């Protein structure tokens, strides 16, 4: 590991010695050069606020030299200035996953965006004066589904990196950098948009006392879930319309989240981390996030672009070797990973590889890092991923080694960044996510240190992306009542029918293959099933009411939804102030099944003014349809828009 940089002529001479640069030593020992160097360092000390961090101080002086040096001396001067920047980058990114290349990291930088907040974050870390706080928001990938121990999950790894590389002087448990993980199974951007008030309240209670009372970094990981949806039939496949009927709603949710975070936390660095799965036919929400990222200049890190181009190449190579089992010959194993392992302590057998170098090629299964619940099933092979992707139609693949389907003398191919399933990264996959985040942070600091123009502070754009107005963004991020059938983020208000009410024909259960996405579900072809949910908010306000349902392309039914407004729960419920009725259809043409929010009352009509009830009645099966499923997921309410409300 390179030595920690310090100020002064002796530090520069030590760096020169380590590089064994004879010419540099000779030049440093000349009186003229000493004067130039001392002048430059003095200028830095006068200008820089963090004197003990040369990499930070050199932001102010690396591009402002006016000394009348020769071309050779000028080149050498640049080398001197740049060297501490590279040393600092090497120091804080020293523990990267073996085998990741510069090209891998370049591919990860899907969109640089405005780097100002990232450089401010790095200054806060380098100052070592207070705890720096990160927040990870996402789905089960960010939650670390399937990976044990928790310390190997990327949020935990990022926290450890901050405390190891930038320890605080009083490094007690209560005075450490912290990463707060608010990820939840199945969470997507729309789930977060509805729960921003809940999130802000929870974060406020978790911030360290000596922090700045707002996060320094917020990571958004929703690409997989934003296109996965709630499919009750098949996994979303490549035939899915990219711009399906609900596309604008998903983009709007992403814009609501980003706009709200930028407004609520004016100093926090925000970034998208875009993941992908090994289900080859499955799309992600990276496309819809990119538009929002470019509009608001939010950096985008793409794990997908880092890992999956080589993953596809690996599949092609294996297919040529054996297009039935996607296996490879024993003699193709190489035990050094194809990378330099000289700095790796302990057993390096996990870095063995075949076909492509580590971590992109075939590698031994590391089942010890799979949680016990899934460990018996072991790692899933490339053959299994191809089979489950449903892209081979002219033959049956032979992927089961336990049943003797792998030919003698050949081995299954496991990729090290996946383990127990096709969706969730392995422990090593989490290490790579952390590496990409660290590289983004370190690179932003290095660019400024080397003399690139310091980024200007970002400002909000003058126009929205897909929202009709900034007022729409504000009100869509200000929900006061959100009741769900499943936990989303840290606090959960359960979606329950009114006390004493009936749930005629509706049953609460999960209808997806993994049994992870429950809902209040009715399927009677004759219809007539009923369920009623309460909304209880302060009276004499105007609220807009929503119901979230499953929308799909097959097997769905219609319903009539009625909102009855009583105003005040404590008053006589026999008097209904206002009734709103809406017909809702769960079927659409797009071959995708997703959570879909239906607005029931309007901003310009007081459809709910305090206590109201949402009643759902299913209709008989529509002629020509097969199936009559209705699935209720969420009931929510927000304040009416101040521009349009009428009481």
ABEGO torsion letter per residue (X at the ends): XBBBBBBEAAAAAAAAAAAGBAAAAAAAABAAAAAAAAAAAAAAAAABABAABAAAAAAAAAAABABBBBAAAAAAAAAAAAAAAAAAAAAAAAABBBGBBAAAAAAABABAEBAAAAAAAAAAAAAGABBBBBBBBEBAAAAGBGBOBAAABAAAAAAAAAAAABBBABBBAABBBBBBBABBBGBBAAAAAAAAAAAAAAAAAABBAABAGBBABBBBBAAAAAAAEABAABBBBAABBABBAAAAAAAAAAAAAAAAAAAABAABBBBBBBBBBABAABBBAAAAAAAAAAAAGBBBBBAAAAAAAAAAAAAAAAAAABAAAGBBBAAABBAAGGBBAAABBEBAAAABBBGBBOAABBBBBBAAABBAAAAAAEBBBAAAAAAAAGABAABBBBABAAAGABBBGBBBBBBAABBABAABBBAAAAAAAAAAAAAAAAAAAAAAAAGBBBBBBBBBBABBAABABAAAAAAAABBABBBBABBBEABBBBBBBBBGBBBBGBBBBBABAAGABBBBBBABAAEGBBBBBBBBBBBGBBBBBBBBBBBBABGBBBBBBBBBBAGBAABBAABBABBBBBBBBABBABBBBBBBBBBABBAABBABAGBBBBBBBBBBBBBGBBEABBBBABBBBBBBBAAABBX
